[in-house]
Amino acid sequence: MLEARGLIAGYGALPVLHEVSVVIPSGGAVAILGPNGAGKSTLMKTLAGQLPTMGGERLLDGVRYDGRDAEWATRQGVVLVPQDNNVFADLTVLENLRIAARARRGVRGDIDEPMERFPILRERAGQHAGSLSGGERQLLAISCALLMQPTVLLLDEPTTGLAPMAAARTAEIIGEVIKGGTTVAWVVEQRPELALERVDRAYLLTAGEIRFEGEPGAFLEERRLEELMLQG
């Protein structure tokens, strides 16, 4: 389980998150919704250890790791897939997979597994990752993250900017990961229903604060999601 309690974090001396509390239960999935600039990416980076905390607590399976960095978090299986720069664009698909398979100390992933699961990766194996379509690149990024055998997978807007079919396919893949028992936090701004149909709980983050939390159905009610998003 990954948890934030009264988390305060940001950049330099400027806090972006103001006493944010979220719970991502083991084997469960949550969606973090919110408009642009709400602090969603800051929250993911802080949970991944890439940003230090200014206050509050972050806990992994009940153990505080406020003073730990991203390397420690990765060793524990907390893996972040950022929205941008989530693959090595100048390296081939195969080289990206090979790096990911060795990225987590003590864990060695099998690169044949994602290529068998997603034949397009095998077809593009010798192609530079930067030349892939948006959907293919996101597929590669998620595959690289899964090769690290995460205990917690943090996804920062994995469907944003994708064509509708590519976004739907990416959402299906994430749904399969969730059904497989991986603990997932899924940040979404555009087309939030893709996430809400697949997670157990959702949080609305605006201006660095949690404004609403509840079951996905509470967000999916007619006009309720629109009303909540407009509150931001």
URCOR-V260977 format. One record per backbone hydrogen bond with DSSP energy under -1.0 kcal/mol. CO is the residue of the C=O (numbers start at 1). NH is the residue of the N-H. Records with the same first field share a line. If there is no record, write none. Layout:
CO->NH + NH
//
This chain:
1->61
2->24
3->59
4->22
5->57
7->20
8->54 + 55
9->16 + 17
11->14
14->11
20->7
22->4
24->2
25->28
28->184
29->200 + 201
30->186
31->203
32->188
33->205
35->38
38->208
39->43
40->44
41->45
42->46
43->47
44->48
45->50 + 51
46->49
55->8
57->5
58->65
59->3
60->63
63->60
65->68
69->73
70->74
71->75
72->76
73->78
74->77
77->151 + 152
79->154
81->156
87->89
88->91
89->130
91->129
92->96
93->97
94->98
95->99
96->100
97->101
99->102
100->103
101->109
104->107
110->113
111->115
112->116
113->117
114->118
118->121
119->123
120->124
122->125
124->127
125->94
127->93
128->131
129->132
133->137
134->138
135->139
136->140
137->141
138->142
139->143
140->144
141->145
142->146
143->147
145->148
146->149
151->183
152->79
153->185
154->81
155->187
159->162
163->167
164->168
165->169
166->170
167->171
168->172
169->173
170->174
171->175
172->176
173->177
174->178
175->179
176->180
177->182
178->181
183->153
184->30
185->155
186->32
187->157
191->194
192->196
193->197
195->198 + 199
201->31
202->214
203->33
204->211 + 212
206->209
208->18
209->206
212->204
214->202
215->218
216->219 + 220
221->224
223->227
224->228
225->229
226->230
229->232
//
